[in-house]
Amino acid sequence: MRVVRQWDTSEGQKGEDETTTDAKGSVSFKRIEFRMSWLKRITKPLVIFVPASCGLGWEVYGHALFNIYWPRGYALRFDDRTWKKADATYENREGIHIYDPSLASNKDYIGLYVFNKRADFEYTITLYRAR
């Protein structure tokens, strides 16, 4: 399957890369590091005390979005023991969110996102042939 990773930091740093899964269905991306000036490193934490348009402390760091594409004719099935419905997403215990594919106009991929993950993570999605 094709997996595309996108990022957009609060510092305005954006990017995208992609790869495909191996024979086991695993995928790996290289770590991306962003540079921030010494002055911003000192002042940025102080910004959380200034009310933002979304509320105090709303700044989000480390948001990553992965789009996972599969061949036509397949659909996603969630394991109810692992994934719990939370508004427009499904969420697992590790804080991984998948946008509800039933709400998407394109059913050939899903969007998966995480906040502030500093370590590798794994998850399983199950595809089945659509009828």
N, C-alpha and C positions, 0 to 999 in steps of 0.2 A: 504494500500500500504506500501511497505517497503521503508524506507528512511535511507540512510547511509551518515554520516557526516565524512569528512576527513579534516585534517588540517596539515599544513606544514609551520612553521614560519621561518623567516629569521635567527632565532637563532638555527635552526636545530631541533626544537621540533616538532615531528610528532605524529599523532594518528588517530584513527578511532573509531567510535561507531555507533550503529544502533538501530532503533526502528521501530514500525509500527504505522500507523495512527489510530486514534480512530474512532468511528462510524460516527462522523461528518467530518472526513477527516483531522483532525488537528493533528499536531505532535509537540512535545516539547523536547528540549534537555537541559541538565544542562549546565550552564556556565562553561567554562574552563579557568582557570587562569594559566599564565606562570610566572615563577620567572626569574628575571634578576638581576644580581649583581649591587650594588651601582655604581661601576665604569662604567659599561656598560650603566646604566641609564644616566650618565653624558656625556659620550663620544659618544653614539649612535646618538643623534641629530646632533652632529658636522659632522658626516659622510656624511650628505646630501650635504655638501659643497665640497666633494671630488668626482670628476667625476667617475661614475660607467660605466661598459661596456655598459649599456643600456642608459646612459645619466645622467646628473645631477639630483639628487633627485629621482631616479627610485626605490628606496627601497619601498617595499610594506609591509604594516603591516595589520594584521587582515583579510587576505584572507581566506574564508571558502568555501568549495565545498560540495554540497549535491547531492547525486545520488538518484533519485526517481524512483522506479521500480513499474511496474504495470503488471497485468496478460496478457498473450499472447492474441492476437486477438483484442487489443485496440490500438488506436493511439492518439496522442496529437493534439488538435486544439487550436490555439491562437486567442484571442479576439483582433481584430485590433485596438480597441479603447484603450486598455490597454498595449499591447505589440507592440513594434516597432522593425523592422528588423534592426540590426546593424552588418554588416559583417557576421561573423559566429555565431552570437548570436541573441536572441531577448532580448530587454531591456524594463523595465517598468520605470515609473517616480521615483520610490524609489531607483533606482540603482541596481535592481536585474537583473541578466543576466541568460538566459537559452541558452545552446548550441543548435543550430539548429538541431533538431532530424532528419531532412531529409538528413543531411550530415553524420550521424552516421551509423556505420555498424550494431550495435545492436539497434533495434527499440523498445525494451522493457523497456527502462529507459531513463531519461534525466539527464544531469548535470546542476545544478543550482549553481551559485556562487555570492557572494557579497564581497565588499571591505569595511572594516572599519565600519561595522554595530555595534553599541553599544547598540541598543535597539531591542526589539522584532520586527519582521516584519511579514506581512502576504501577501499572494499572492494566486491566484486561477489558477489552470490549469484545462482544460476541456478535458476529454477523450471521445472518441466515438468508437463504434465497427468498426473495419476495415472490409472492404468488400473483 
